[in-house]
Amino acid sequence: MSANSKIEWTDATWNPVRGCTKVSPGCIHCYAETLAERFRGVPNHPYEQGFDLRLVPDKIAEPLSWSKPQMVFVNSMSDLFHKDVPDDYIVLVAGVMASANWHTYQVLTKRSDRLRDLLQTKLAFASELPHIWWGVSVENRKYGLPRVEHLRQADPKMAFLSVEPLLEDLGSFSLSGIDWVIVGGESGAGARPMNPAWVAEIQRQCRESSIPFFFKQWGGAKKSLTGRELNGRTFDEMPPLNRGRILPSAERKLLAAAFAAEWRDRCPPKIHHVA
């Protein structure tokens, strides 16, 4: 786990998958790829293989070992719904989230069609759990807005949008079925600018629909200088948390061992596995 995450809207990150591939304009300046590739070839480093996609089964039961309730961003360094992540592995990850229900999980994807299909079938058990928040990335109209519709079709108990990096005016679009909206500009070298009017329009629609609105950042080459105030204030609104009872340590260890053993018994050889 990465405790005390620097991501403004979460507490910690959990990466049972590492690496990804680009699918849309929002991926062009991927912070995760930039970070991972710094360590390509470094022996025994978690990102020795850079940003190549790989499963990390030794991490799959990790949240069961954390007794302190956390807001957990799932796969900050990957996409759980990447086409090369087996369905069975995704189901196991969701099973851990369902079991360790004293945490709140934020699952974010750009592969919204697969998210929709699995939430309606193999992940139906997790779709209805209020402590698992399912979200899609929205960077523009062409790629982002269809993801919103896929999420709406999936109809999970908790649905959210990460409108980051916001690359153009999204105009007026339906927020029906959405429980939370995050907005942010791109940061780092080559960051594409975000127009304040684009942000104001989304914030207006959230206000009118009584949807919690979280403004993450203006971004830019040096995001610390541009800050995260909108109209003279910060917006840190979030949906209410729904947390279960923390299981005793012995019970958590038994569950963790059971999840680890289940994947070892299956262990498909298609993707390289690392600790």
N, C-alpha and C positions, 0 to 999 in steps of 0.2 A: 504493500500500500504506500502511496505517497500521501502522508499526513500533511495537514496544513497546506493544502493545495493553493496555488496562487490564482487559480481560476475563481473569479469573484462569486459565482453562483453555486459552488460546491465546497465540501470539506475535504474530500479525499478522492483518490482515483484508484481504480482496480482494473488491471489489464490481463485477463485470461487469454487474450489474443494480442499479438503485436504485429505491426506492419499493415500496409494497405496499398491500394492503387487508386489513381485519380479517375473520377467519373464525371466531373462537371467544373465550371469556372470557379466555384468556391474552393476547389482543391489546389488551384495554381500555386499559391504561396503557403502550402500546408506546414503549419508549425511543427506538427508531429514528425513529418518526414525530415525536416531540417534538423531537428534534434536528434533523431535516430541515426541519420547518416553521418553525424559527427563521430560516431563510435564504431562505424563499420570496420571490421578487421581487428578490433581491440579484443584480445583473447579473454574469454570468460565474462565479458560485459553483456548485460541483458540485450544490448543492441549490436552485438558482434556481427549479426547478419544485416545490419542497417535496417531499412524499412521493408525488407522482404516479409511477406505474410507468413506467420507461423502461429501455431497453437502453443499455449503455455499451460499444460494440464496441472503442473505443480501449483499453479496459482488459482485453480478453479474453485477451491473451497475456502479461500483466504478470508472472506468476510465473516465466516463462522468463528474465526479466531479473535475477532475484534469485539470486545465486550462493550466498548463505549459506542452509543448510537452515532452514526455518521450520515451525512449526505454524501452519497458515493456516485461519482461519475464513472460509468462502466465503459471500459475501452476508450479512454482518452487518447490512446496511441494506436487506435485501429477502428474498425467498424464491425460490430458483432454480426451484421447481416451481409458481409462480403460473400460473394458467390462461392468462394472456396472454403468457407467455414461450414463443416457438416451440420446438417439439421440436428443430429443427435447431440452434438457439442453445444449448440445454442440452447437446446432443451435442458441440458445439465446446468448450464450457467443460470438459466431461469429458475431451475429447481433450487439452486443455492440461494438465489434472491428470495424465493418464496419461503425458504426455511429460516434464513437469517432476517426475519421481518422486523427487527428493531432498528434496522437501517432503512434509509430511503434511497432508492436507486434511480439514477437518471441515465436512461439508455437513449443514445442519439445516433441517428443513421442518415445516410444519403441514399441508401438502398430501400426506399420506402415501399416499393412493390413487394419485395420479399418480406418486409416487416408486416405488411397488411396480410399477406397470405398465411404466414405462420401464426400471427395473433388470432386468426380465425380458425386455425386447425391445431397444430401441435403445441402452440403456446397459449391456447385458450385459457388454461388454468391460471396463467400469469397475467393475462390481459385484464382480469377482473380484480386484481389485487391493488388496493389504493396506495401501497408503499412503493410500487414500481411505476415510475413515470416513463412513458414511451414518447420519444420526440423525433422530429425530422429537422434537417437543416434547410434553410430557405435563403438563398442568396440573390435570386432574381426571379422574374416572372416565368421564363421558359423552363427552367429546371426546378425552381423552388416551389411554385404554386401547385404543380401536379403532386408534389410530395404531400402537401397539406391535404389534398383530396384523398390520397391513399391513406393517410393517418385517420382522416374522418371516416373512411370506409371501414377501417379496422375497429374503430369505436372502442378503444381501451378505457378503463376506468379513469386513468389520468393521462392526458395528452398535452404535449407542449411543443412549441416551436423555438428553434434557435435561429434567429434571423441574423446570422453572422457568417461571413462578412456580408453586410448589406451593400449590394453593388449597383442598385438602381431603384427607382420609385416603383413600389409594388402596386400602387393604386389602391382602390377599394377591393377587398377580397373577403370572403366569408370566414369568420372566426367561430362558426358554429362547431360545437364539440371540442373546442380548445380550452384548456384550463390554465395555461401559463404561456407567456411570450417573453423571450429574451431578445434584445436587439444590441448589436455591436458592430463597430467598424473594423476593418482589417488593420493589423499592426505589423511592424517589422519592415525590413528592406523591401522597397517596391510596393508598399501598401497602396491600394487603390482608394481614392477619397470617398467619403460618405457625405451626402448632402443633408444638412439638418432638417430640411423640409420632409425628406423621406422618413426620418425618425418620428417627426411630429405627427405625421399622418398615421403611422402605426400606433403611436401612443394614444392618439385621439380615438381610434377604433377600439382599442383595448378599454379605454375609459368608458366609452359608450356601451360596451358589452360587459362591463364589470369583470374584466379579466386581469389578473395580476400582471404587472408590466415591470420587467427588470432591464435597466439600461446598463450594459456591461462596460462600454468604453467608446470613445470617439476613434481611437486607434491612431494610425499614422506611423511614421518612422520611429518616433519616440512617444509611445502612448502615455508615459508618465507625465509628459508636458501637456497633453491635450485633456487628460482627466476623464471623468465619467459623469460630470454634471450636465443635466438637461434643464434648460430654463431656470438655472440657479439652484437646482437641488439634485440629489441623487434619488434614483428609483430602484429600490431593492425589494419590491413586492414579490411575494411567493405564495403558492397555495398552502393551505394548512397541512401539517404533517400528520401522518397516521402510522404510529409505531406500535409494534407488538412487544410482548414480554421477552426480556433477555433470558435465553436459556442458560441453565447451569453449565459450568465449564466441562464437566464430564460428558454431558449430553451433546455439547457442541463438538467435542473431539470425536465422538462416535459418528456423528453425522458427517463431519469432514472426511473421516476415513472411508465412510461408505461411498461418498461422492467420488473420491479419488480412485477407489477400487473399481467403481462402475466404469470409469473411463479407461482404466488400464485393461479391463477385460475386453473392451471393444477395440481400442487403439488402432484406428485405421492408419495405414502407412502413407497415405497420400500427401500429408503435409509434415514437414520437419517439426519435431517436438523438442523443446528445450526446457530447462529448469528456469 
